[in-house]
């Protein structure tokens, strides 16, 4: 397993560049954080699309999401994977819309379902009562 995955870079590159839905200019123009109004500059937009590491902030991630037209949660998950080497998943594999409560667990990249079983046992037992083990 590598030290990091280029998930955020790949996500942006799927949308921006030659032969993609957006030009660099269009991405830059659309990359505005709807919460703070932060506007991603030309150099930052280029750095992200080329895979260069940048300083990540919530405003930048929301601006990237707005720029490429995806849910901010998708961009955050890609940034977690690329910048800190974790992924966020649902250990219960809950189908979307099936439950009012959504549980996400941050874990090392590539963790198996068996490795996440302990997290699931803890989440199934919020009162911390003995589980018979």
N, CA, C and O of each residue as an XYZ file, in Angstrom:
532
protein
N       0.851     -1.176      0.000
C       0.000      0.000      0.000
C       0.892      1.234      0.000
O       1.854      1.303      0.765
N       0.579      2.219     -0.861
C       1.379      3.434     -0.921
C       1.077      4.340      0.263
O       0.091      4.142      0.972
N       1.936      5.339      0.472
C       1.737      6.279      1.563
C       0.460      7.087      1.389
O      -0.163      7.485      2.373
N       0.073      7.328      0.159
C      -1.170      8.043     -0.090
C      -1.724      7.630     -1.445
O      -1.037      7.037     -2.277
N      -2.955      7.959     -1.624
C      -3.669      7.669     -2.847
C      -3.984      9.027     -3.476
O      -4.213      9.986     -2.739
N      -4.004      9.144     -4.759
C      -4.258     10.437     -5.398
C      -5.738     10.651     -5.698
O      -6.092     11.137     -6.772
N      -6.597     10.291     -4.756
C      -8.047     10.314     -4.961
C      -8.594     11.692     -5.309
O      -9.415     11.806     -6.219
N      -8.166     12.735     -4.618
C      -8.669     14.080     -4.912
C      -8.187     14.530     -6.291
O      -8.958     15.090     -7.070
N      -6.942     14.290     -6.582
C      -6.397     14.652     -7.892
C      -7.186     13.953     -9.002
O      -7.594     14.587     -9.975
N      -7.396     12.652     -8.849
C      -8.132     11.894     -9.868
C      -9.561     12.409    -10.018
O     -10.073     12.513    -11.133
N     -10.206     12.733     -8.890
C     -11.571     13.247     -8.941
C     -11.626     14.539     -9.757
O     -12.496     14.694    -10.614
N     -10.720     15.447     -9.501
C     -10.699     16.709    -10.242
C     -10.360     16.445    -11.704
O     -10.984     17.021    -12.595
N      -9.389     15.591    -11.960
C      -8.981     15.320    -13.341
C     -10.080     14.632    -14.158
O     -10.081     14.724    -15.385
N     -11.004     13.952    -13.501
C     -12.132     13.350    -14.218
C     -13.053     14.422    -14.801
O     -13.782     14.167    -15.760
N     -13.016     15.615    -14.221
C     -13.920     16.683    -14.617
C     -13.257     17.849    -15.347
O     -13.922     18.582    -16.079
N     -11.946     18.022    -15.151
C     -11.275     19.239    -15.619
C     -10.106     18.905    -16.543
O      -9.300     18.019    -16.260
N     -10.036     19.625    -17.637
C      -8.902     19.467    -18.544
C      -9.334     19.120    -19.952
O     -10.521     18.980    -20.243
N      -8.356     18.987    -20.809
C      -8.608     18.688    -22.216
C      -9.401     17.385    -22.345
O      -9.027     16.360    -21.776
N     -10.493     17.439    -23.095
C     -11.329     16.272    -23.321
C     -12.256     15.961    -22.155
O     -12.914     14.920    -22.158
N     -12.324     16.832    -21.164
C     -13.182     16.631    -19.997
C     -14.345     17.628    -20.062
O     -14.332     18.544    -20.884
N     -15.347     17.451    -19.197
C     -16.499     18.365    -19.234
C     -16.152     19.836    -18.979
O     -16.846     20.721    -19.479
N     -15.094     20.114    -18.211
C     -14.765     21.491    -17.859
C     -13.351     21.865    -18.294
O     -12.424     21.062    -18.190
N     -13.203     23.082    -18.777
C     -11.862     23.615    -18.997
C     -11.321     24.103    -17.659
O     -12.073     24.214    -16.691
N     -10.020     24.394    -17.597
C      -9.453     24.955    -16.371
C     -10.142     26.278    -16.034
O     -10.436     26.553    -14.871
N     -10.393     27.087    -17.048
C     -11.036     28.390    -16.829
C     -12.446     28.209    -16.245
O     -12.820     28.899    -15.297
N     -13.222     27.281    -16.813
C     -14.580     27.044    -16.317
C     -14.541     26.530    -14.874
O     -15.349     26.940    -14.041
N     -13.604     25.638    -14.589
C     -13.449     25.126    -13.222
C     -13.151     26.274    -12.268
O     -13.790     26.404    -11.224
N     -12.192     27.095    -12.624
C     -11.803     28.224    -11.779
C     -12.992     29.158    -11.538
O     -13.193     29.617    -10.414
N     -13.771     29.439    -12.566
C     -14.914     30.337    -12.431
C     -15.996     29.751    -11.533
O     -16.653     30.483    -10.794
N     -16.182     28.448    -11.591
C     -17.224     27.791    -10.793
C     -16.765     27.460     -9.382
O     -17.601     27.220     -8.510
N     -15.463     27.441     -9.134
C     -14.916     26.999     -7.844
C     -15.033     28.102     -6.786
O     -14.056     28.767     -6.443
N     -16.244     28.269     -6.288
C     -16.535     29.274     -5.265
C     -17.251     28.579     -4.108
O     -18.268     27.914     -4.307
N     -16.713     28.738     -2.901
C     -17.334     28.143     -1.718
C     -18.670     28.833     -1.455
O     -18.690     30.045     -1.239
N     -19.791     28.099     -1.467
C     -21.090     28.724     -1.238
C     -21.298     29.206      0.195
O     -22.208     29.994      0.449
N     -20.481     28.752      1.125
C     -20.635     29.158      2.524
C     -19.910     30.468      2.810
O     -20.490     31.389      3.387
N     -18.644     30.554      2.408
C     -17.830     31.729      2.745
C     -17.626     32.686      1.583
O     -17.213     33.827      1.786
N     -17.908     32.237      0.372
C     -17.647     33.057     -0.801
C     -16.206     32.972     -1.281
O     -15.833     33.644     -2.243
N     -15.387     32.149     -0.617
C     -13.997     31.976     -1.051
C     -13.979     31.570     -2.515
O     -14.684     30.645     -2.920
N     -13.173     32.262     -3.304
C     -13.029     31.952     -4.727
C     -11.639     31.385     -4.956
O     -10.632     32.019     -4.643
N     -11.604     30.187     -5.504
C     -10.321     29.545     -5.762
C      -9.608     30.286     -6.883
O     -10.188     30.533     -7.940
N      -8.361     30.636     -6.651
C      -7.571     31.329     -7.650
C      -7.086     30.404     -8.748
O      -7.122     29.180     -8.619
N      -6.631     31.017     -9.832
C      -6.155     30.274    -10.995
C      -5.018     29.321    -10.627
O      -5.015     28.169    -11.059
N      -4.054     29.790     -9.834
C      -2.911     28.931     -9.515
C      -3.327     27.760     -8.632
O      -2.846     26.644     -8.830
N      -4.209     27.990     -7.664
C      -4.669     26.896     -6.799
C      -5.473     25.885     -7.600
O      -5.302     24.679     -7.424
N      -6.348     26.363     -8.476
C      -7.134     25.458     -9.311
C      -6.205     24.593    -10.166
O      -6.421     23.389    -10.301
N      -5.180     25.207    -10.735
C      -4.222     24.453    -11.539
C      -3.434     23.448    -10.721
O      -3.195     22.325    -11.165
N      -3.031     23.852     -9.529
C      -2.281     22.948     -8.649
C      -3.105     21.712     -8.307
O      -2.602     20.589     -8.354
N      -4.363     21.924     -7.965
C      -5.241     20.797     -7.620
C      -5.384     19.862     -8.814
O      -5.246     18.647     -8.673
N      -5.659     20.416     -9.974
C      -5.880     19.596    -11.177
C      -4.622     18.866    -11.616
O      -4.709     17.803    -12.232
N      -3.462     19.413    -11.313
C      -2.206     18.764    -11.710
C      -1.686     17.788    -10.661
O      -0.681     17.113    -10.884
N      -2.361     17.709     -9.524
C      -1.944     16.759     -8.503
C      -0.917     17.277     -7.532
O      -0.345     16.501     -6.766
N      -0.666     18.587     -7.543
C       0.263     19.157     -6.576
C      -0.471     19.337     -5.249
O      -1.660     19.654     -5.224
N       0.238     19.137     -4.169
C      -0.378     19.266     -2.855
C      -0.601     20.734     -2.538
O       0.242     21.584     -2.824
N      -1.752     21.013     -1.941
C      -2.102     22.372     -1.537
C      -2.541     22.343     -0.076
O      -2.765     21.277      0.498
N      -2.658     23.521      0.510
C      -3.200     23.612      1.862
C      -4.702     23.385      1.768
O      -5.404     24.102      1.055
N      -5.184     22.394      2.485
C      -6.595     22.036      2.440
C      -7.342     22.721      3.583
O      -6.929     22.658      4.741
N      -8.441     23.373      3.236
C      -9.344     23.967      4.218
C     -10.769     23.573      3.832
O     -11.008     23.175      2.692
N     -11.713     23.678      4.762
C     -13.105     23.382      4.386
C     -13.586     24.246      3.223
O     -14.308     23.757      2.353
N     -13.199     25.516      3.193
C     -13.626     26.394      2.107
C     -13.079     25.932      0.754
O     -13.785     25.976     -0.254
N     -11.837     25.495      0.739
C     -11.249     25.001     -0.517
C     -11.963     23.735     -0.982
O     -12.243     23.582     -2.171
N     -12.256     22.839     -0.061
C     -12.938     21.600     -0.456
C     -14.341     21.887     -0.980
O     -14.773     21.270     -1.953
N     -15.060     22.817     -0.348
C     -16.389     23.179     -0.849
C     -16.280     23.867     -2.207
O     -17.129     23.658     -3.074
N     -15.243     24.686     -2.401
C     -15.037     25.349     -3.691
C     -14.744     24.323     -4.784
O     -15.261     24.434     -5.896
N     -13.920     23.330     -4.472
C     -13.639     22.264     -5.447
C     -14.938     21.559     -5.814
O     -15.207     21.316     -6.990
N     -15.749     21.228     -4.800
C     -17.027     20.544     -5.046
C     -17.920     21.386     -5.959
O     -18.514     20.868     -6.905
N     -18.010     22.680     -5.672
C     -18.815     23.563     -6.515
C     -18.229     23.648     -7.923
O     -18.965     23.680     -8.909
N     -16.921     23.684     -8.006
C     -16.252     23.797     -9.300
C     -16.494     22.618    -10.212
O     -16.678     22.785    -11.418
N     -16.496     21.420     -9.642
C     -16.693     20.236    -10.484
C     -18.126     19.716    -10.433
O     -18.479     18.787    -11.160
N     -18.955     20.318     -9.572
C     -20.370     19.959     -9.534
C     -20.679     18.641     -8.863
O     -21.534     17.889     -9.331
N     -19.989     18.349     -7.764
C     -20.280     17.118     -7.027
C     -20.587     17.463     -5.572
O     -20.335     18.580     -5.122
N     -21.125     16.505     -4.853
C     -21.436     16.666     -3.434
C     -20.149     16.933     -2.659
O     -19.155     16.238     -2.871
N     -20.143     17.917     -1.773
C     -18.936     18.195     -0.979
C     -18.430     16.988     -0.193
O     -17.230     16.882      0.057
N     -19.317     16.080      0.200
C     -18.887     14.888      0.934
C     -17.970     14.018      0.076
O     -17.055     13.382      0.599
N     -18.206     13.985     -1.218
C     -17.361     13.209     -2.135
C     -15.958     13.810     -2.173
O     -14.964     13.084     -2.145
N     -15.882     15.130     -2.235
C     -14.586     15.816     -2.264
C     -13.863     15.621     -0.938
O     -12.663     15.348     -0.923
N     -14.584     15.758      0.185
C     -13.953     15.554      1.501
C     -13.374     14.145      1.616
O     -12.244     13.969      2.070
N     -14.150     13.146      1.203
C     -13.672     11.760      1.293
C     -12.417     11.559      0.446
O     -11.487     10.871      0.866
N     -12.390     12.153     -0.737
C     -11.207     12.038     -1.599
C     -10.009     12.736     -0.956
O      -8.888     12.234     -1.033
N     -10.236     13.884     -0.327
C      -9.147     14.602      0.347
C      -8.631     13.805      1.541
O      -7.421     13.719      1.750
N      -9.538     13.219      2.329
C      -9.100     12.385      3.458
C      -8.187     11.278      2.949
O      -7.119     11.026      3.509
N      -8.616     10.637      1.899
C      -7.861      9.504      1.343
C      -6.485      9.950      0.856
O      -5.479      9.306      1.154
N      -6.440     11.052      0.108
C      -5.180     11.500     -0.468
C      -4.264     12.156      0.558
O      -3.067     11.871      0.586
N      -4.803     13.021      1.391
C      -3.949     13.831      2.256
C      -3.601     13.185      3.585
O      -2.510     13.418      4.106
N      -4.494     12.380      4.151
C      -4.162     11.769      5.442
C      -4.233     10.250      5.440
O      -3.986      9.619      6.468
N      -4.562      9.662      4.315
C      -4.478      8.216      4.180
C      -5.532      7.419      4.905
O      -5.282      6.290      5.327
N      -6.732      8.005      5.057
C      -7.837      7.239      5.633
C      -9.009      7.288      4.673
O      -9.092      8.159      3.807
N      -9.905      6.344      4.840
C     -11.152      6.401      4.107
C     -12.287      6.325      5.107
O     -12.116      5.841      6.226
N     -13.428      6.800      4.699
C     -14.588      6.832      5.574
C     -15.649      5.958      4.928
O     -16.053      6.182      3.788
N     -16.096      4.948      5.686
C     -17.092      4.032      5.148
C     -18.170      3.752      6.175
O     -18.054      4.129      7.341
N     -19.210      3.090      5.730
C     -20.323      2.676      6.575
C     -20.120      1.200      6.912
O     -20.269      0.349      6.036
N     -19.780      0.875      8.175
C     -19.526     -0.528      8.520
C     -20.780     -1.391      8.488
O     -20.687     -2.617      8.548
N     -21.946     -0.770      8.394
C     -23.191     -1.526      8.352
C     -23.698     -1.732      6.934
O     -24.682     -2.443      6.727
N     -23.046     -1.124      5.961
C     -23.463     -1.201      4.556
C     -24.936     -0.845      4.397
O     -25.671     -1.534      3.691
N     -25.368      0.227      5.051
C     -26.756      0.660      5.005
C     -27.073      1.236      3.631
O     -26.410      2.169      3.178
N     -28.088      0.680      2.966
C     -28.472      1.246      1.670
C     -28.941      2.691      1.853
O     -29.581      3.003      2.857
N     -28.638      3.567      0.911
C     -29.066      4.965      1.032
C     -30.574      5.064      1.225
O     -31.345      4.400      0.532
N     -30.984      5.898      2.174
C     -32.399      6.121      2.421
C     -33.061      5.108      3.310
O     -34.243      5.262      3.619
N     -32.358      4.066      3.745
C     -32.972      3.031      4.567
C     -33.027      3.367      6.046
O     -33.734      2.703      6.803
N     -32.303      4.373      6.464
C     -32.209      4.619      7.891
C     -32.012      6.103      8.144
O     -31.362      6.792      7.357
N     -32.570      6.592      9.235
C     -32.372      7.998      9.580
C     -30.982      8.250     10.131
O     -30.479      9.370     10.048
N     -30.354      7.226     10.692
C     -29.026      7.362     11.263
C     -28.010      6.792     10.299
O     -28.125      5.647      9.862
N     -27.023      7.590      9.973
C     -25.946      7.137      9.110
C     -24.669      7.133      9.938
O     -24.334      8.126     10.584
N     -23.969      6.022      9.915
C     -22.735      5.886     10.678
C     -21.580      5.812      9.698
O     -21.626      5.064      8.722
N     -20.543      6.594      9.966
C     -19.339      6.540      9.154
C     -18.166      6.305     10.087
O     -18.127      6.849     11.191
N     -17.223      5.508      9.655
C     -16.034      5.192     10.442
C     -14.812      5.519      9.602
O     -14.701      5.077      8.458
N     -13.895      6.295     10.168
C     -12.632      6.588      9.497
C     -11.662      5.464      9.831
O     -11.531      5.070     10.989
N     -10.986      4.953      8.814
C     -10.072      3.833      9.034
C      -8.954      3.849      8.013
O      -8.996      4.584      7.026
N      -7.960      3.030      8.268
C      -6.813      2.930      7.369
C      -7.266      2.465      5.996
O      -8.180      1.650      5.870
N      -6.614      2.992      4.976
C      -6.933      2.587      3.609
C      -6.827      1.080      3.461
O      -5.885      0.458      3.952
N      -7.794      0.509      2.785
C      -7.745     -0.910      2.481
C      -8.167     -1.840      3.610
O      -8.013     -3.055      3.486
N      -8.696     -1.303      4.709
C      -9.136     -2.169      5.809
C     -10.246     -3.094      5.317
O     -11.119     -2.691      4.550
N     -10.190     -4.328      5.773
C     -11.195     -5.310      5.366
C     -12.399     -5.256      6.291
O     -12.347     -4.644      7.358
N     -13.484     -5.899      5.876
C     -14.688     -5.961      6.707
C     -14.375     -6.630      8.041
O     -14.896     -6.218      9.078
N     -13.535     -7.651      8.024
C     -13.171     -8.340      9.270
C     -12.427     -7.397     10.207
O     -12.624     -7.441     11.421
N     -11.568     -6.539      9.645
C     -10.818     -5.592     10.475
C     -11.734     -4.509     11.052
O     -11.428     -3.923     12.090
N     -12.836     -4.250     10.390
C     -13.777     -3.238     10.870
C     -14.848     -3.825     11.789
O     -15.685     -3.089     12.312
N     -14.827     -5.138     11.989
C     -15.841     -5.788     12.821
C     -15.839     -5.254     14.246
O     -16.904     -5.119     14.847
N     -14.673     -4.948     14.801
C     -14.624     -4.428     16.171
C     -15.357     -3.089     16.254
O     -16.077     -2.845     17.223
N     -15.192     -2.234     15.276
C     -15.913     -0.958     15.263
C     -17.409     -1.199     15.209
O     -18.176     -0.511     15.883
N     -17.824     -2.159     14.423
C     -19.256     -2.465     14.333
C     -19.791     -2.973     15.660
O     -20.890     -2.597     16.067
N     -19.021     -3.831     16.347
C     -19.464     -4.340     17.660
C     -19.625     -3.191     18.652
O     -20.584     -3.165     19.423
N     -18.691     -2.243     18.633
C     -18.783     -1.093     19.543
C     -20.024     -0.268     19.214
O     -20.746      0.152     20.118
N     -20.271     -0.039     17.949
C     -21.428      0.761     17.547
C     -22.745      0.053     17.835
O     -23.757      0.707     18.090
N     -22.741     -1.265     17.799
C     -23.945     -2.038     18.135
C     -24.205     -2.067     19.632
O     -25.286     -2.471     20.061
N     -23.242     -1.649     20.428
C     -23.334     -1.740     21.878
C     -23.010     -0.380     22.512
O     -22.009     -0.259     23.217
N     -23.846      0.649     22.271
C     -23.512      1.995     22.733
C     -23.461      2.149     24.252
O     -22.824      3.075     24.754
N     -24.113      1.269     24.977
C     -24.114      1.355     26.436
C     -22.854      0.727     27.043
O     -22.611      0.862     28.242
N     -22.070      0.056     26.236
C     -20.835     -0.549     26.722
C     -21.062     -1.774     27.598
O     -20.227     -2.107     28.439
N     -22.178     -2.433     27.404
C     -22.475     -3.623     28.204
C     -21.680     -4.801     27.676
O     -21.371     -4.862     26.486
N     -21.344     -5.744     28.558
C     -20.584     -6.934     28.107
C     -21.324     -7.635     26.978
O     -22.547     -7.770     27.009
N     -20.570     -8.076     25.986
C     -21.196     -8.720     24.824
C     -21.023    -10.228     24.840
O     -21.202    -10.887     23.816
N     -20.683    -10.767     25.978
C     -20.571    -12.207     26.091
C     -19.212    -12.751     25.728
O     -19.038    -13.968     25.668
N     -18.262    -11.908     25.489
C     -16.905    -12.370     25.143
C     -16.032    -12.380     26.353
O     -14.858    -12.738     26.265
